Structures are given as C-alpha cells and as structure tokens.
Amino acid sequence: MRKRIIPRRKLGHLTNNWSLHTPRAEPNSVAVRRPSREGRRLSHSGKGTLAYDNGDVCEDAPHNDEPHGGDKQISKDGRASNEIWKNGEIIYEGEMADGKPHGRGTWIYSNGTYEGEWKDGLRHGKGTYLWTCGSSYIGEWKDDKKHGYGMKEWPDGSSYDGEWKDGKRHGKGTKKKADGTVWYSGNYKQGRPDGVGTLNYSNGDVYTGEWRANKKHGRGLMTYANDEIYEGEWRVGVRHGSGSFMTTNGDVITGEWINDKIPLEMY
C-alpha cells in the first residue's frame, strides 16, 4: 500500500470520533462514617501495639487475629456486641454472631483500622479502611476484599474513584494525580487500563482509545503536546497498522505503520 501525502488539510475526522463517558455512582451510594485520621486507641490492659511483621503498610491487612476474650452485650435487635481483645488490647468492638464480627464494628489492625459492615467474620458491605501510612479507602466490600464502588486515596494525595472487583480496580473508574488533575479515566481490568479510556501524559500528550493490559492496543487517537496528531491502529503500545498522522505544519501522512514507523520505501 502506498502512502498518500495530503498537504495542509486539517484532520477533522481525527479529532471528533472519540468520546468517553464514564458514569460515576452517586456519592450517596456509599454512606459510611469516616473516623478521624487521628484514630482511636481502645485500651483494655497492658501496653504496646500489634506487631506489623511483613513491612507492607499500605495494603489490606489479612483478617486473621484470633479473639482472646471479651465482654458480651446484647443490642436492641438481639445481636451480640463484643469487645475482642488480644495481647491486652482491644482489637474489635462491635456486633457479633456465633463468635465472629457480624453487623457493624471496628477492627484495629497492625497497619490500620477498618470501620464498617461485617458478615460471618469478613469485611462485607460498606466500610472505611484507614492505613497508618496515610492511605484510605471508603466504599464497598465483599468477602474481605474491596468490591463494588469505592474511592481510595494515597498519602501523596493521588486517588482512584470507581469500580472494584476482588480487591483490584475493575470496571469504570478515574485515577487522579496529587494535584487533582485526571491521569486516566476509563475502563480497568484486574487493576490496569483495559478497554476504552483516556490517559493524560505528564508531558502534555493525550491518548483516547482502546487499551489492553495497560498498553495502547486497537484503535485510538493521540494528540501530542506539539500539536501533531495520530489516529489509527495500535499494537502493544506502538503505532502499528493503518493510520493517519498530521504534522505540525498541517501535512497528513496516511499509510501502514510497522512497529511505530512507516517503511522508508513509502516516502
């Protein structure tokens, strides 16, 4: 296939074909009471804190603390409310059933605190997890993992607002930088951009189109910071297949791209 050079023609068809609408759940869809970042210490007896032995302070703590005792109370609906303690410190306060957290309650982990809903001893429903490192998650849980709609913030101020599945970003969502500007908005799969989405690069480039496993793959539109434009096919992150490229002076190059280049014989 021979390359065509069309002088001084604007690529109107390159700039109007891509649009992305990422619906966001209503804010009231996740109604949880967020505890103070200062935290709360529930002392029973003795001193000290729970040891955190794996060094990973910003991930969900496994729910494996065994209860060592507690003072049982009965709530108005008949559900038992306990204070579970370990090593002389209270680690859980809330509703229980059959000796497990069930209903609403707060569990103090070695790397943070979870306050919210429980089911059969697992985080399940709506809840808030505050990490000691400064990260936070407010949203839905299922079987002890982030699942459904939720927002996570990192210590540097960056955030993700959207859908989760089995503890990973999955579905539609928006990732923002620390200054609040959007870094990526679109579809995720297993924690990575996958599907259709828009990524705003730090150098000013903007890509809108198809993704696969965190790489541009399929059809997409790249608008470069220097006003050059490419619309066409991508493969594993590079231009590959049929596509049109508009230079800064308005010339348009249309042809078959191979590994991000047009073969020399096409010039």
C-alpha positions in Angstrom: 0.0 0.0 0.0 1.4 3.4 -1.0 1.5 6.4 1.3 -0.6 9.4 0.5 0.6 12.9 1.4 -2.3 15.4 1.6 -0.9 18.9 2.0 -2.3 21.4 4.5 -5.5 19.5 5.3 -6.9 19.5 8.8 -7.7 16.2 10.3 -11.2 17.0 11.4 -12.1 13.3 11.2 -9.3 12.6 13.6 -10.5 14.9 16.4 -14.2 14.2 16.6 -14.6 10.5 16.5 -13.5 9.6 20.1 -15.5 10.3 23.2 -15.6 8.8 26.6 -18.4 8.9 29.1 -17.5 7.3 32.4 -20.6 7.2 34.6 -20.0 7.6 38.3 -22.0 6.3 41.1 -23.9 8.8 43.1 -22.0 10.0 46.2 -24.8 8.7 48.5 -24.3 5.2 47.2 -21.5 4.7 49.7 -22.7 6.1 53.0 -20.1 5.3 55.7 -19.0 7.2 58.8 -15.4 8.1 58.3 -13.4 8.1 61.6 -10.8 10.7 62.4 -7.4 10.2 60.9 -6.1 10.7 64.4 -7.5 7.2 65.1 -8.8 5.9 68.4 -7.0 3.6 70.9 -9.1 1.2 72.8 -7.1 0.1 75.9 -8.1 -3.0 77.9 -4.9 -3.6 79.9 -1.2 -3.6 79.4 0.8 -1.6 76.9 2.1 -1.9 73.4 0.8 -2.2 69.8 0.3 -5.1 67.5 3.4 -6.0 65.6 3.4 -5.5 61.8 5.9 -8.1 60.6 5.6 -8.1 56.8 6.6 -4.4 56.2 3.7 -3.8 53.8 1.9 -0.9 55.5 -0.4 0.2 52.7 -2.3 -2.9 51.8 -5.3 -4.5 53.4 -4.4 -6.4 56.5 -5.5 -10.1 56.5 -8.2 -10.8 58.9 -6.5 -13.4 61.0 -6.4 -12.1 64.5 -7.8 -14.7 66.9 -10.0 -13.3 69.7 -8.7 -13.9 73.2 -11.8 -12.8 75.1 -14.4 -10.1 75.5 -17.3 -8.6 77.4 -20.6 -9.6 75.7 -23.6 -7.2 75.4 -26.9 -7.6 73.6 -28.1 -4.9 71.2 -31.8 -4.0 70.7 -32.2 -6.3 67.7 -30.8 -9.2 69.7 -27.4 -9.2 68.0 -24.4 -9.7 70.3 -22.0 -6.8 70.7 -18.5 -7.7 71.9 -15.1 -6.3 72.6 -12.5 -8.7 71.3 -9.0 -8.2 72.7 -5.6 -9.6 72.1 -2.3 -9.2 74.0 -4.0 -7.0 76.5 -5.5 -4.6 73.9 -9.0 -4.4 72.4 -8.8 -5.1 68.6 -12.5 -5.3 67.8 -15.6 -3.5 69.1 -19.0 -4.1 67.6 -21.7 -6.5 66.7 -21.1 -10.3 66.6 -22.8 -13.5 65.8 -21.5 -17.0 66.5 -18.3 -15.5 67.9 -17.5 -13.6 64.7 -17.9 -9.9 63.7 -21.3 -9.6 62.1 -23.1 -6.3 61.6 -21.3 -3.1 62.3 -18.0 -2.9 64.0 -14.4 -1.6 64.2 -11.3 -3.7 64.0 -7.8 -2.3 64.8 -5.2 -4.0 62.6 -1.4 -3.7 62.8 -1.4 -1.4 59.8 -4.7 0.5 60.1 -8.3 0.5 61.2 -11.5 -0.8 59.5 -14.9 0.6 60.5 -18.0 -0.7 58.8 -20.1 -3.7 58.0 -19.2 -7.4 58.6 -20.6 -10.7 57.6 -19.5 -14.0 59.2 -16.2 -12.5 60.3 -15.3 -10.9 57.0 -15.5 -7.2 55.9 -18.7 -7.2 53.8 -20.9 -4.3 52.8 -19.9 -0.6 53.2 -16.9 0.4 55.2 -13.8 2.6 55.7 -10.2 1.4 56.0 -7.6 3.9 57.2 -4.0 2.9 56.9 -1.3 4.1 59.3 0.7 5.2 56.3 -2.0 7.8 55.4 -3.9 5.9 52.7 -7.7 5.4 52.9 -10.5 3.5 51.2 -14.2 4.4 51.5 -16.6 2.1 49.7 -18.0 -1.4 49.3 -16.5 -4.7 50.3 -17.2 -8.4 49.6 -15.7 -11.4 51.3 -13.0 -9.3 52.9 -11.9 -7.5 49.7 -12.7 -4.2 48.0 -15.6 -5.0 45.7 -18.2 -2.7 44.1 -17.9 1.1 44.2 -15.3 2.9 46.2 -12.6 5.6 46.5 -9.0 5.1 47.5 -6.6 7.9 48.4 -2.8 7.6 48.7 -0.5 9.5 51.1 0.7 11.8 48.2 -2.9 12.9 47.5 -3.5 10.9 44.4 -6.8 8.9 44.2 -8.9 6.4 42.4 -12.7 6.7 42.2 -14.6 3.9 40.6 -15.4 0.2 40.5 -13.5 -2.6 42.2 -13.5 -6.4 41.9 -11.8 -8.8 44.2 -9.6 -6.1 45.7 -8.5 -4.6 42.3 -9.6 -1.7 40.1 -12.0 -3.3 37.7 -14.7 -1.6 35.6 -15.1 2.1 35.1 -13.0 4.5 37.1 -10.9 7.6 37.3 -7.3 7.9 38.6 -6.3 11.4 39.6 -2.8 12.9 40.3 -1.9 14.5 43.6 -2.9 17.9 42.3 -6.4 16.7 41.4 -5.9 16.6 37.6 -7.1 13.4 35.9 -4.4 11.0 34.9 -6.6 8.2 33.5 -10.4 7.8 33.0 -11.9 4.8 31.5 -12.1 1.0 31.8 -10.0 -1.1 34.1 -9.4 -4.8 34.2 -7.6 -6.5 37.1 -6.1 -3.2 38.2 -4.8 -2.0 34.8 -6.3 0.2 32.0 -8.1 -2.2 29.6 -11.0 -1.4 27.3 -11.6 2.3 26.2 -10.1 5.2 28.1 -8.2 8.5 28.1 -4.8 9.0 29.5 -3.2 12.4 30.1 0.6 12.1 30.0 2.7 14.4 32.1 4.4 15.8 29.0 1.1 17.1 27.6 0.3 14.2 25.3 -3.3 12.9 25.4 -4.4 9.4 24.2 -8.1 8.4 23.8 -8.9 4.9 22.5 -8.6 1.2 23.2 -6.3 -0.4 25.8 -5.2 -3.9 26.6 -3.3 -4.8 29.8 -2.1 -1.2 30.4 -0.9 -0.7 26.7 -2.5 1.2 23.8 -3.9 -1.6 21.7 -6.6 -1.3 19.0 -7.8 2.0 17.5 -7.1 5.3 19.2 -6.3 9.0 18.8 -3.1 10.5 20.1 -2.8 14.3 20.4 0.8 15.2 21.0 1.8 18.3 23.1 3.4 19.8 19.9 0.0 19.7 18.1 0.8 16.6 16.0 -2.0 14.1 15.7 -2.1 10.4 15.0 -5.3 8.4 14.6 -5.3 4.8 13.7 -4.3 1.3 14.9 -2.0 0.5 17.8 -0.4 -2.8 18.9 1.1 -3.4 22.3 1.7 0.3 22.9 3.1 1.5 19.5 1.5 2.6 16.2 1.0 -0.5 14.1 -1.4 -0.9 11.2 -3.3 1.6 9.2 -3.2 5.2 10.4 -3.1 8.9 9.6 -0.5 11.3 11.0 -0.8 15.1 10.8 2.4 17.1 11.2 2.7 20.5 12.9 2.5 22.3 9.5 -0.8 20.5 8.6 0.5 17.9 6.2 -1.2 14.5 6.5 0.6 11.2 6.1 -1.6 8.1 5.6 -0.3 4.6 5.4 0.6 1.3 7.1 2.7 1.6 10.2 5.0 -1.1 11.4 6.4 -1.0 15.0 5.8 2.7 15.3 7.3 3.6 11.8 6.3 3.9 8.2 8.7 1.9 6.0 11.3 4.1 4.1 10.0 2.9 0.7 6.7 4.6 1.4 8.3 8.1 1.4 
